[in-house]
Amino acid sequence: MTSHFFIELAGWVPAIIFPSATFLQLLKIVREKTAEGVSISSWTLFGFANIGLYFYAEKYLALQSLVGFLGTAIIDFLIVGMAIKLKAEK
């Protein structure tokens, strides 16, 4: 196996784990209909950090970057939106 294979694999690990883990938080909020314990500022910062990493990596069309960084950022901001909405309804 070549080093290219391992580099590709290394790119897919965070591309799968980051959005999956983030989606689990969003799913919890949606299912429980509460944002108790959710830090709006932390998830906002995570969103901006993922956008920054997308540009830093300079792999603008790589599926791993699109899913891992921008996909996760979208979910981060969905969490923020849901948390704001649910906390306002309280």
C-alpha positions in Angstrom: 0.0 0.0 0.0 1.3 3.4 -0.9 1.5 6.5 1.2 -1.1 8.1 -1.1 -3.6 5.5 0.2 -2.9 6.3 3.8 -3.2 10.1 3.1 -6.6 9.5 1.5 -7.7 7.3 4.4 -6.4 9.9 6.8 -8.6 12.5 5.1 -11.7 10.4 5.2 -11.4 9.7 9.0 -12.2 13.2 10.1 -14.6 13.7 7.1 -16.7 10.9 8.5 -16.2 11.4 12.3 -16.6 15.2 12.5 -20.0 15.6 10.8 -21.3 12.3 12.3 -20.5 13.4 15.9 -21.9 16.9 15.3 -25.0 15.4 13.7 -25.5 13.3 16.9 -25.7 16.6 18.9 -28.2 18.0 16.5 -30.3 14.8 16.6 -30.3 14.9 20.4 -31.6 18.5 20.4 -34.3 17.7 17.8 -35.5 14.5 19.6 -35.5 16.0 23.1 -36.8 19.4 22.0 -34.5 21.1 24.4 -31.2 22.9 24.1 -30.4 22.7 27.8 -26.6 22.4 28.3 -25.9 23.4 24.7 -23.3 26.2 24.4 -24.3 28.5 21.6 -21.0 30.3 21.7 -19.0 27.0 21.5 -20.9 25.7 18.5 -20.7 29.1 16.8 -16.9 29.0 17.3 -16.7 25.4 16.0 -18.6 26.5 12.9 -16.2 29.3 12.1 -13.2 27.0 13.0 -14.4 24.5 10.4 -14.8 27.1 7.8 -11.2 28.3 8.6 -9.9 24.8 8.3 -11.6 24.4 5.0 -9.7 27.4 3.6 -6.5 26.5 5.4 -6.4 23.0 3.9 -6.6 24.5 0.4 -8.4 21.4 -1.0 -11.5 23.3 -2.1 -13.0 20.6 -4.3 -11.9 17.5 -2.3 -14.9 15.7 -1.0 -13.2 15.1 2.3 -12.8 18.9 2.8 -16.3 19.7 1.6 -18.0 17.1 3.9 -15.5 17.2 6.8 -15.2 21.0 7.2 -18.0 22.7 5.4 -20.6 20.0 6.1 -19.7 20.0 9.8 -19.9 23.8 9.8 -23.4 23.7 8.4 -24.4 21.3 11.1 -22.7 23.4 13.7 -24.8 26.4 12.6 -27.9 24.3 12.6 -27.2 23.4 16.2 -26.8 27.1 17.0 -30.1 28.0 15.2 -32.0 25.2 17.0 -30.5 26.2 20.4 -31.5 29.8 19.9 -35.0 28.9 18.8 -35.6 26.5 21.6 -34.1 28.8 24.3 -36.3 31.6 23.0 -39.4 29.4 23.3 -38.7 28.7 27.0 
